[in-house]
Every structure is written in C-alpha cells, then in structure tokens.
C-alpha cells in the first residue's frame, strides 16, 4: 500500500507524480468491476481467487525484475501498477463470495464468518503499512515488494487448500445442465407436420390392406 508511492517519490522526487499514480491505479477497477461478477459465476469463486492472486504476485514481482534488468522509470512503475490493479477487483470479490462456502464448511453461521473476515481485514489494513515501512527502511522500496509478491502467493495457496464447496460453480453447472435438457427436449419434440405425415401414412396402409382383402 505504501511501497509503490514511496518508490515513485524515491525515483522522481515528485509528490504530484505519486498522486497521479494513485489516480491511475483506480481506473482499472472502474473498468473491470462490472464484469467481475459474470466472470466469477462462469469460472468459479475459488479459481478466480487463485488466478487473480497468482497474477497479482507476478505483476508485483515484475517491479523487481525490471529494476534488475533495466531502469525502473516512472513509466514502468505506472504501467506495472495499473496492470496489478486490473486483478485486484476479481480477487477481492471472489474471496468475499467464498465466505458463505467457508462458513458452511466450518459449520459456523454466516454472520460470525463475515465478522471474522472483516476483523482480520481491518487488522491487516492497520499493520500492513507499518510492516511495509520497516521493510522499506531496511531493504529499500523495490526489494520490499518481494514480501508483497510472497503474500499473494500465500493467499493463492491458502485458497487452493481450502476444502470448500464452490456453490457458485455448482449453480452455474446446474443452469448449464438445465439449458441442455431444455434444448434436448425441444430438439426431440415431434412437430405437428411430422405427426400429420405419420397419420396419413397409417391411413394409406389401412386402405391398402382393405383393398388386398377384397381380392
């Protein structure tokens, strides 16, 4: 939360540049958020949470990679920060959507699960800047991002190891099955014209049989 703005100040010395970066990283959320719900319903809560955290870890690690192989200019910082912000809404929403599933798997009520989640989130929000400041002091703003990337990996692995029933994905499969059944029923439903032709053929066979009996 503080490493990247600090990195901008360290490299450019401009508070305006740091403020502009803060505005830029808010744009992906505005664009991506309307599509996140549909993505979670289609792919699944656990998968979206895992993939988003892995991609976030990679995007943060790219700061270190670019700094090692090239010059980490303001353009690079802004581009990588915006890239990382693309994955944040999906990961946060998917984890929130997993709370009912986690509560059911843990046999605790949803209200208690929600309160625990919000409490831990608030604790992390309060402690995170302090830890970040300590890391920046001892290893610098770039290498401090190793810790951020590592924590994203921990989050991804933690969700991967959760033994929960993804209700959202189950609902999606049920809807697909229902649509397939309806499509199959419509496909095999006899049409009026087919029924009329069958009756006509039966009548013709009966007439032929009666004529043969006469002879």
CORRA-V237965 format. One record per helix or strand. SS is the DSSP state (helix for helix, strand for strand). FROM is the first residue (numbers start at 1). TO is the last residue. If there is no record, write none. Layout:
SS&FROM&TO ; SS&FROM&TO
//
This chain:
helix&3&12 ; helix&15&43 ; helix&45&69 ; helix&74&97 ; helix&99&106 ; helix&110&139 ; helix&145&161 ; helix&167&188 ; helix&192&214
//
